[in-house]
Amino acid sequence: MFDDLVRQGWEVKEGNRDKLVPVEADGFGPCGDGRKPKDTQIKLRAPKILGGVLGKAALGSGKAAAQTIGEYDIRLACRDIKAAGFTPSVHGDTKHGKKGCGFGRLWSEGKLDNVPRLNVSLERVSEIVNEEGGQYIELDGEHEEQRVMVNFIPDMTLEPDGSCFIIDAWAADKFGINQERLLQNAVEVVVKLNGPKVIELIR
């Protein structure tokens, strides 16, 4: 798919592994958003996909044929993430509240292609995540990402530093998501957020 992106005007190049860190058991990974948490004590060292719990619920195996995603599906996504060894989480931000996650906002407004309709409010999603032992995390600042980092190195991730969106492509299998579908969705989200059309591949 990366050759197709080049033909569509994307810059695709090799990234380096210098800033990779090991994922942490019970770590948080609310999204592939590049911004840091408002609470500086929170370390985001779980594998990252856009949307976090929402991404898992939207893209997980068997969801392509579903018509809607409701509360029970969000709970199942949380439990699957916990079973994989991580803490389910979603995020908002200091300016937009629960709609501060671009994936979540686009999905809730029906603006994402090839996913079921979200039939639960983002406010209720954050409540369910907390009920399932997860956490809602508030991110700080505006989007200033300059590239999308796609990491294929198993059990490693990047910590957000404001400079890039982060997609741990290796985690697709762990979360029961088709990897190509995960990456296609990530590209769609970044485009619809008017994000950078630059991808760096870590492999």
N, C-alpha and C positions, 0 to 999 in steps of 0.2 A: 504493500500500500504506500510505502514511502516514495517509490518512483512516481506514483500517481500524484502525490502531494507536490513533488518537484514540478511536475507538468502544470499544476494548478497555481504555481507561483510561490510555493513554500521554499524556504532554505532548509535543507536537511544535512546535518553534518555530524561527525563523531564527537562525542563529549569525553571527558576524562573522569576517572574514578576518585579523584583527590578528596572530594568532600563527602564521599559515601560513609555512612555510619551503620553499625549493625542494628537491625531491628531489635526492639526490646519486648519481652513478654509482658502482656498487659499494657503495652504502650498505646498512645492515642494516635489516630490517623483520621481526623474528621473529614479530610478532603485533600486534593492535590493543590489547593490554593497556596500561593506563594507567600502570603502574609504571616506574620508571627502572632502568637496569642497575646492578648492584652495582659493576661497573667503570665509574667515572665518565668514563673516557676514551672510551668507546664512544658514538658518536652514532647515534641511530636515525632516519636520514633517508631511508630507502627507503619506497615506498608500503606501507601497512599494511592487512592483512586479518586477521581472527581466525584464529589457528592458524599463520600464516606458511606455511611449506612444507606443513604438514599441511592447512591450508585450501585451498591450491592442489591438493593431491592429492585431497582429498575432493570438491571442487566443480568441478574443471576440466571442460572440454567432454568429453562422452562418458562421464563417470564416473557419471552418474545411473543408467545401466543396468547398471553393473558390480555384481557380488556382493560382492567383497572388494577391498581395497587392500593390496598387499604391498610387499616391498622394491623391486622394479623400478619400481613406480608412484612411490614416494618419490624414487628416483633421477631419474625423468623430470621430476617436479615441480621438483627442484633445477636440472636442466638448462634447463628452460623459464624459470625465474626468472633464471638466469645469462644466457640468450639475450636476455632483456628488459633486461639491463644492470645487474642488482642481485645482491647476494650472498645466496644462500639461507641462511635461518637459522630456528631454532626456539629456544624458551626453556623454562626451568624457573624455580624461585625458591629463595631461601635456606632456606625452611622445608620445602618439599615435594619438592625435587629435580626430577627429570624430570617429575613429575606436577604441577608448579607452573603449567603452562599449562592454563587451564580448558577451552579447546576440546579440547586433547589428552586431558585426563583424561576428559571426557564422552564423547569419541569412543571411546577405548580401553575404556571400560566399557559401550559399546553404548547410550548414552543420548541420542544425536542422531538425529533423524528424517530420512528422505529422503537419507541418504548410505550408501555401501557400508560394510560392516564392515571395521574396521581389523584387518589380520592380521599385524601386526608390533608389537613392544613399543616403548614410547616411548624406552627406553634404546637400542634398535637404531636407531630413527629418528635420534637425535642422532648416532650413529656414522656412519650413511650420509650425513647432511648434512656432517659433517666430511670424509668420504672424497670427497665431490663438490665440495670446495673451499669449503664454507660454514662456518658457525659456530654452536655452541650458546652461548646467552647466558643468564646467570643474572640474574634481576631481584630487586630488594630490596623488602622491606616487605610490608604487607598491602594488599588491595584497599580503596581509599577513593574510587573513582570516583563522581561525582555525576551524570554524564550520558554519553550516547553521541554523539560528534561524527561526523557523516557528511559527508565532504568530496567535493564534485563538481568542484572546481577542478583541471584537469589539471596534472600535474607539480609539484604542491604537496602538502605533508603537514604534520602537527603533530608536535612532539617530545613524548614523554610527560612529564607533570609531576605525575602522580598523580591528577589531577582528573577524567579522562574516558577512556572507551574511544575508540579512533580507528579509523574505517573509511574508507579512501580509495576511495570508490565508483567514481571515474573509472578506477581501476586494474583493474577487472573485465575489461574488454576486453583490456588489455595481458597479463593472466594467463590469458586464455581461459576466463573464468567469466561466466555469465549474471549481470548486475547485480542483477536482482530476486532471484534465488536466493541470491546473496551476502548481500543485505540481510536476507532472510527468515531465513537461517541465523544471522546475527549477532544478530538479535532473539531467536531461540530460545536461543542460547548465553547471552546476558545474562540472560534470564528464568530459565534453569536454574541460573545462578550467583547468583540472588537479587540481581541488579544493579539499577541505577536505571532506572525507566521514563520517562526523559526523553531526548529526541532533539533535537539542534540540527543544522540543515542549513546547510552552508556552500556557497553556490552563487552 
